[in-house]
Amino acid sequence: MTQTNRNTILFVLLTIGVIFLFLVNISLGSVSIPIKEVFNSLTGGNASKETWEYIIINYRLPKAIAAILVGMGLSISGLLMQTLFRNPLAGPYVLGLSSGASLGVAMVILGAGFLPSFLASVLLSSYGIVLASSMGSFLVLLAVLAVSHRLRDTMAILIVGLMFGSLTSAIVGTLTYFSTAEQLQKFTFWSLGNLGNLSWTSILILSICVTIGLLLSIFSIKPLNALLLGENYARSLGLNYKKTRLIIIFATSILAGSITAFAGPIAFIGLAVPHIAKLVFQTSNHTILFWSTLLFGAMIMLICDGISQVPGSDITLPINAVTSIFGAPIVIWLLVGKRKMMT
């Protein structure tokens, strides 16, 4: 079997897997709904029970769409960062965006006691927290872009991003020290990630942001292939390295920043999924890696979200815990089995 035929079969299987897991994800939860009923509801018909129809349309469908958007966005942003910095441990939050979002949310939740009651109530609403998270990520993005404009060395930008992360974490730690138990609990819940509280308006905004980030990423596929052999080689091919680096950072920021704002900081997906795609497809060609990472990210996020629902139970596990517990052993097994990490 040729490599092209193998890749085609894998892509078909992945696409079918995403569709199947999407239907399964909607059917799982405290109330079990047959997949046939889910399919009927989504294809223009109605479920046989009104309660099932209401649950599907208003709760589970938005959550499943959010899982796909989060999985795709974080996976692609992780791939971009790993290629740009030529570091297999780089992830979507390596630029400090997650720490900036955490700082914004911490200042609203943990610092609410210092604000007038009316302003505090507005900021503590769901959209207030999203706005605070977005502003935190945006401010860190501006700082990183300002630094990247002055620095030629890409690794220096990576270090600066880590330093921004350390700085914001220190401020969050200080706010935590002076906070009440109730404030700490609310901030902890946000930091564990959540896909289930997004309205259709939130899904629309998140979809637009992820689409913009993915489009910018698609335009970066050829430059990413050139970057595999280093900056000097890329420049020798006529690549405008500074412009390409700016686009990649901006795309990652849109993807990771918007996802963190709406769903919280979600671990593992952005770091591990690109490696899974490389190991399965056995290539470093980003034309293939982009789409395979996209599909793998959606699949794995749907699986993790399904597990977090604890089917047949009222218990819901934190999505962050599930992504790490479920994903880390799989990545270790894949890497040990292959005995090498493809770059």
Secondary structure, DSSP 8 states (H G I E B T S, - for coil): --HHHHHHHHHHHHHHHHHHHHHHHHH-SSS---HHHHHHHHTT---SSHHHHHHIIIIIHHHHHHHHHHHHHHHHHHHHHHHHHT-TT--TTTTSHHHHHHHHHHHHHTTGGGS-HHHHHHHTSHHHHHHHHHHHHHHHHHHHHHHHHH---HHHHHHHHHHHHHHHHHHHHHHHHT--HHHHHHHHHHHT--STT--HHHHHHHHHHHHHHHHHHHTTHHHHHHHTT-HHHHHHTT--HHHHHHHHHHHHHHHHHHHHHHH----SHHHHHHHHHHHHHT---HHHHHHHHHHHHHHHHHHHHHHHT-TTSS----HHHHHHHHHHHHHHHHHHHHTS---
